[in-house]
Amino acid sequence: MSQQIDLVIRQAQIVTPEGVVEGDLGVDGGRITSVGTPVPAARRVIEAPGRLIMPGGVDVHA
């Protein structure tokens, strides 16, 4: 049996510093654990096709 993470947001447009990635965003323990790759199991799933996600929008240069 595979281990479940806390949350997966599926099929979203994910904004990263490198550009926009389409796929899943996985969150476990309050931290982003995967961006763009399929996440097989999660306790909570949000279907977000066509939705835009901008995780970690923090300016580290400020």
PyMOL commands that place a pseudoatom at each C-alpha (Angstrom):
pseudoatom trace, name=CA, resn=MET, resi=1, chain=A, elem=C, hetatm=0, pos=[0.000, 0.000, 0.000]
pseudoatom trace, name=CA, resn=SER, resi=2, chain=A, elem=C, hetatm=0, pos=[1.397, 3.404, -0.951]
pseudoatom trace, name=CA, resn=GLN, resi=3, chain=A, elem=C, hetatm=0, pos=[1.660, 6.199, 1.565]
pseudoatom trace, name=CA, resn=GLN, resi=4, chain=A, elem=C, hetatm=0, pos=[-0.894, 8.999, 1.246]
pseudoatom trace, name=CA, resn=ILE, resi=5, chain=A, elem=C, hetatm=0, pos=[0.072, 12.650, 1.406]
pseudoatom trace, name=CA, resn=ASP, resi=6, chain=A, elem=C, hetatm=0, pos=[-2.211, 15.308, 2.924]
pseudoatom trace, name=CA, resn=LEU, resi=7, chain=A, elem=C, hetatm=0, pos=[-3.425, 17.099, -0.222]
pseudoatom trace, name=CA, resn=VAL, resi=8, chain=A, elem=C, hetatm=0, pos=[-3.217, 16.930, -3.993]
pseudoatom trace, name=CA, resn=ILE, resi=9, chain=A, elem=C, hetatm=0, pos=[-4.527, 19.584, -6.355]
pseudoatom trace, name=CA, resn=ARG, resi=10, chain=A, elem=C, hetatm=0, pos=[-5.028, 17.842, -9.706]
pseudoatom trace, name=CA, resn=GLN, resi=11, chain=A, elem=C, hetatm=0, pos=[-4.679, 19.028, -13.316]
pseudoatom trace, name=CA, resn=ALA, resi=12, chain=A, elem=C, hetatm=0, pos=[-3.894, 22.656, -12.480]
pseudoatom trace, name=CA, resn=GLN, resi=13, chain=A, elem=C, hetatm=0, pos=[-1.760, 25.257, -14.244]
pseudoatom trace, name=CA, resn=ILE, resi=14, chain=A, elem=C, hetatm=0, pos=[1.089, 25.723, -11.722]
pseudoatom trace, name=CA, resn=VAL, resi=15, chain=A, elem=C, hetatm=0, pos=[3.198, 28.892, -11.923]
pseudoatom trace, name=CA, resn=THR, resi=16, chain=A, elem=C, hetatm=0, pos=[6.881, 28.213, -11.145]
pseudoatom trace, name=CA, resn=PRO, resi=17, chain=A, elem=C, hetatm=0, pos=[10.006, 30.380, -11.559]
pseudoatom trace, name=CA, resn=GLU, resi=18, chain=A, elem=C, hetatm=0, pos=[10.722, 28.406, -14.751]
pseudoatom trace, name=CA, resn=GLY, resi=19, chain=A, elem=C, hetatm=0, pos=[7.257, 28.968, -16.238]
pseudoatom trace, name=CA, resn=VAL, resi=20, chain=A, elem=C, hetatm=0, pos=[3.835, 27.354, -16.131]
pseudoatom trace, name=CA, resn=VAL, resi=21, chain=A, elem=C, hetatm=0, pos=[3.591, 23.593, -15.561]
pseudoatom trace, name=CA, resn=GLU, resi=22, chain=A, elem=C, hetatm=0, pos=[0.384, 21.624, -16.028]
pseudoatom trace, name=CA, resn=GLY, resi=23, chain=A, elem=C, hetatm=0, pos=[-0.185, 18.785, -13.594]
pseudoatom trace, name=CA, resn=ASP, resi=24, chain=A, elem=C, hetatm=0, pos=[-0.617, 17.921, -9.927]
pseudoatom trace, name=CA, resn=LEU, resi=25, chain=A, elem=C, hetatm=0, pos=[0.612, 19.806, -6.873]
pseudoatom trace, name=CA, resn=GLY, resi=26, chain=A, elem=C, hetatm=0, pos=[1.230, 17.678, -3.772]
pseudoatom trace, name=CA, resn=VAL, resi=27, chain=A, elem=C, hetatm=0, pos=[1.303, 19.007, -0.199]
pseudoatom trace, name=CA, resn=ASP, resi=28, chain=A, elem=C, hetatm=0, pos=[2.306, 17.020, 2.879]
pseudoatom trace, name=CA, resn=GLY, resi=29, chain=A, elem=C, hetatm=0, pos=[2.966, 18.309, 6.375]
pseudoatom trace, name=CA, resn=GLY, resi=30, chain=A, elem=C, hetatm=0, pos=[2.339, 21.885, 5.236]
pseudoatom trace, name=CA, resn=ARG, resi=31, chain=A, elem=C, hetatm=0, pos=[5.069, 21.733, 2.565]
pseudoatom trace, name=CA, resn=ILE, resi=32, chain=A, elem=C, hetatm=0, pos=[4.897, 21.369, -1.194]
pseudoatom trace, name=CA, resn=THR, resi=33, chain=A, elem=C, hetatm=0, pos=[6.272, 17.922, -2.004]
pseudoatom trace, name=CA, resn=SER, resi=34, chain=A, elem=C, hetatm=0, pos=[5.708, 17.668, -5.757]
pseudoatom trace, name=CA, resn=VAL, resi=35, chain=A, elem=C, hetatm=0, pos=[4.984, 19.977, -8.671]
pseudoatom trace, name=CA, resn=GLY, resi=36, chain=A, elem=C, hetatm=0, pos=[3.712, 18.770, -12.019]
pseudoatom trace, name=CA, resn=THR, resi=37, chain=A, elem=C, hetatm=0, pos=[4.133, 15.038, -11.471]
pseudoatom trace, name=CA, resn=PRO, resi=38, chain=A, elem=C, hetatm=0, pos=[1.174, 12.722, -10.839]
pseudoatom trace, name=CA, resn=VAL, resi=39, chain=A, elem=C, hetatm=0, pos=[0.416, 12.106, -7.154]
pseudoatom trace, name=CA, resn=PRO, resi=40, chain=A, elem=C, hetatm=0, pos=[-1.219, 8.693, -6.712]
pseudoatom trace, name=CA, resn=ALA, resi=41, chain=A, elem=C, hetatm=0, pos=[-2.833, 9.008, -3.273]
pseudoatom trace, name=CA, resn=ALA, resi=42, chain=A, elem=C, hetatm=0, pos=[-3.869, 11.825, -0.941]
pseudoatom trace, name=CA, resn=ARG, resi=43, chain=A, elem=C, hetatm=0, pos=[-6.217, 12.268, 2.002]
pseudoatom trace, name=CA, resn=ARG, resi=44, chain=A, elem=C, hetatm=0, pos=[-7.828, 15.268, 0.273]
pseudoatom trace, name=CA, resn=VAL, resi=45, chain=A, elem=C, hetatm=0, pos=[-8.102, 15.809, -3.485]
pseudoatom trace, name=CA, resn=ILE, resi=46, chain=A, elem=C, hetatm=0, pos=[-9.077, 19.037, -5.230]
pseudoatom trace, name=CA, resn=GLU, resi=47, chain=A, elem=C, hetatm=0, pos=[-9.844, 18.759, -8.942]
pseudoatom trace, name=CA, resn=ALA, resi=48, chain=A, elem=C, hetatm=0, pos=[-8.653, 21.988, -10.582]
pseudoatom trace, name=CA, resn=PRO, resi=49, chain=A, elem=C, hetatm=0, pos=[-8.538, 21.601, -14.374]
pseudoatom trace, name=CA, resn=GLY, resi=50, chain=A, elem=C, hetatm=0, pos=[-7.879, 24.976, -15.981]
pseudoatom trace, name=CA, resn=ARG, resi=51, chain=A, elem=C, hetatm=0, pos=[-7.259, 26.660, -12.609]
pseudoatom trace, name=CA, resn=LEU, resi=52, chain=A, elem=C, hetatm=0, pos=[-4.103, 28.650, -11.916]
pseudoatom trace, name=CA, resn=ILE, resi=53, chain=A, elem=C, hetatm=0, pos=[-1.978, 27.961, -8.808]
pseudoatom trace, name=CA, resn=MET, resi=54, chain=A, elem=C, hetatm=0, pos=[0.893, 30.187, -7.698]
pseudoatom trace, name=CA, resn=PRO, resi=55, chain=A, elem=C, hetatm=0, pos=[2.575, 28.324, -4.812]
pseudoatom trace, name=CA, resn=GLY, resi=56, chain=A, elem=C, hetatm=0, pos=[5.212, 29.957, -2.657]
pseudoatom trace, name=CA, resn=GLY, resi=57, chain=A, elem=C, hetatm=0, pos=[4.798, 33.447, -4.078]
pseudoatom trace, name=CA, resn=VAL, resi=58, chain=A, elem=C, hetatm=0, pos=[7.513, 34.900, -1.841]
pseudoatom trace, name=CA, resn=ASP, resi=59, chain=A, elem=C, hetatm=0, pos=[10.144, 37.321, -3.119]
pseudoatom trace, name=CA, resn=VAL, resi=60, chain=A, elem=C, hetatm=0, pos=[13.326, 35.944, -1.561]
pseudoatom trace, name=CA, resn=HIS, resi=61, chain=A, elem=C, hetatm=0, pos=[15.297, 38.950, -2.840]
pseudoatom trace, name=CA, resn=ALA, resi=62, chain=A, elem=C, hetatm=0, pos=[13.391, 41.509, -0.767]
for i in range(1, 62): cmd.bond("trace and resi %d" % i, "trace and resi %d" % (i + 1))
show_as sticks, trace
zoom trace
